[in-house]
């Protein structure tokens, strides 16, 4: 019930969905349906005072088990989640254009999660946010 995945983490390695979905996955990453950043935003219009939200925003579903959470992950699942974070970070870093990459996990309605299934998000943007730059 998700969009096509760009990265599907399996026993055989990292694959991508094609005409058919990759099965027997351990984690999968795909573009966020409610993306804060997009690769090709609409051109800016005269009324805009800021640059368009160019970037990337992906969801990483870090387990095929709907009832799992990092609190119940075994060490292999935690290591896979961290490896997926590393791979996605590297993907956007190597593509160029991303000066800041944020990886976060929101859990539950109070944190703004729109999915109950365990997941993380990756946002890559072309600038360093001012508060981060000041730090």
Secondary structure, 3 states (H helix, E strand, C coil): CCCCCCEEEECCEEECCCCCCCCCCCEEEEECCCCCCECCCCCCCCCCCCCCCEEEEEEEECCCCCCCCCCCCCHHHHHHHHHHHHHHHHHHHHHCCCCEEEEECCCCHHHCCCCCCCEEEEEEECCCCHHHHHC
